[in-house]
Amino acid sequence: MPKASPWENKMEPTLEEKKILLETARAAINSFFTGEKKSQPYYENHPLFKSHAGAFVTLTEHGRLRGCIGYIISDQPLIETVYEAAVQASQNDPRFLPVQKTEVPKLSLEISILSEPFPLNSYEEIEIGKHGLILEEKGRRGLLLPQVPIEHNMNREQYLDAICDKSGFPTGYWKTKQLKLSGFTATVFSDSSVSAELK
């Protein structure tokens, strides 16, 4: 089995930190339209925000994906990574038109904080619902977050098909050879999950 990341499970965000990160992501999207400068609060009392963990921000509108961009590994503090990923997800996901100002209040946000990637030496090591996948093959790279196969009711074979498709390879390409796959885990939270915790 893959060795656990040194980051994994050591800096689980508190409810307050989840709330702050979601507020930061939403403020980042708003700031794109208002031009307001971002502030740099929260560092001293929250060591997690200084970590260089990777993070993705996913945007949905009325249950439909509206943008998702992030960084596997970051050279910035986590709170900066979340800020940047939120702006990028809203404006630069090539699958969607940029988010408009009128849409911002309708957006639901989800943040995934990533562990460090680790090698997956066989397909049997993949745990659905726990492991995200990174495929690096022939100069191409694709990534799927661990919540993707759960949301789409995928089994392991379908998950492997999906990462091949995401990386620009034919469905079933993974059957022809052992692909160079890395796994990662993620702490995932959203507007709705934090609201539920606060009740």
N, C-alpha and C positions, 0 to 999 in steps of 0.2 A: 504493500500500500504506500501511496506517496507520503512523504514526510510533511507534517503540518508546517505551515508558514510560521516564522517567528512572530509575525504580526497577529496571526489569527488567534481570536479569543482573548487577546491580552488587553485590547482597548475597545471593548464593546461600548458603543455610545449609550449614554444615559438618555432618559426621556427628554430632559432639558436640552441635551446636545442635539438630539434628533430634531427637536423643534427649532433650535437655532439654525441648523443646517438647512432645513426646509425654508425658513424665513430668508436666509441668505440667498438661496437659489431663486426664490420669487423676487426678491429685491434686485437681484442681478438682471433678471428679465425686464423688470420695470425700468431699471437704470438705462437699459439700451435705448428706451424711448424718451426718457426724461433728461438724459445726459448728466444726471447727478453722479458725483464721484462716490465710489464705494468706500465704506469705512473699514477700519481694521480692528474691530473689537474682539473680545472673548479669549484672546490667546492665553493670558496668564492663568486663568482659572480652569482652562480646559486643554490639557496636554495633547489630547486626541487631535485637536485642530492644528497642532504643529507637525503631526506625523505626515509622512509622504506617501500614504496609502493612495492607491488609485481609486477613482470614483466615476460613476456614470450617473447622469440625470436623465430620467425618462419623463416625457410630457404626454399626457393624454387629454383628449377633449371629448366629453360625452362617451367615455369608454373606448375611444379610438386612439391609436397611437398617433402622436402629433410631432414627435421628435425624440431622438435618443442619441446622445453623444457623451463620450467620457474618455478617460485615460487609464490605461492598464497600470502603468507606473508613472508617478508624477515627480517632478523635481521642485514642486511648490508645496507649501503647507496644505493640508487637506481642505481647509475652509476656502482657500484660494482656488483649489482645483474644482471644488463644487461650484463656486461662483462662475468660473470660466466655462465649465461644462454646461451650466444652465443657459448661458448666453449662446453658446455654440449649438446646443440642442434646439433652441428656439429659432435660430437664424440660419444655421448652416448644415442641417441634415439634408443631404442631397436627395433624399426620397420625398421631401415635402417642400411646399412653398414656405417662405419665412412666416413666422407667427406675426400677426398684426396686433397693434396696440389694443384693439377692441376685444381680442381673444384672450388676453392675459387673465382677466378675472374668471374665465371659464376653464382655465387649465388646472388639471390635477397633476401634482408632482410626486415622483418617486425617486429616491436616492439609493444607489447601491455602492457601499464601501467595500473595496476589493482587498482580498489577501494578496500576498505575493504569489505569482504563478509558480507552479511546480510541474515537473514532467509527468505525463501519463504514458506509461510504457506498454500498456495494453488496453484495448477497449473495455475489457472486463472491469477495469479500475474505475470507470465512470459511474458515479452515483447520481441518479436522476434526482433533481431537487436540491442537491448539495453542491455539485460541481458545475461551474461555468466552463466553457471550452474556448481555447484559442488555437486556431489552426494556422501554422506557418508552413507553406509548401510552394515551391517553385516561384518564390518571390512574391507570393500573395499571402495575405493575412486576413482572417475573419475571426469574429468574437461573438459568442452568445452568452448572455447572462444566465445564471442558474435557474432563475424563475421562468425562463422561456419554455422549457419542456413541460413544466407544470401547467402554465397558462394555456398551452396548446395540446395538452393530453398526449404528449409524445412518449414513446418508449425509447430505449437506448438506440435502436436502429434508426428510428425516425429522427432522433436528435443528431446522430452522425450524418444522416442525409442533409439535415438542415444546416449544419456547419459547413458541409461541402458546398451547398448552394450559396450560402452567405459569402464564401471565399471565391466563388466563381468557378467551381468544379461541378461536373455532372453528378446528379443524384446517384448514390451507390458507389461513388469513386473510392470511398473508404474500404470497400470490399476487395479492391485490386491490390492494395498494399497497406502496410502499417503506416499510417500518417503520423507526421510530427505534431503531436497534440500536447498542449499544456492545459492544466486545470487550475481553477482558483475557486475559492469560496467567497461569499459576499454577505454582508449584513444589509438587509433590504428593509426600507421603511418608507412610508408615504404619508400624504396629508391625512388620508382616511385612517391608517393604522395608528398614527399619533393621536388623532382626535379620539379614537376608541380608547387608547391608553389613558388619556386625560380624564375620561368620564369616571 
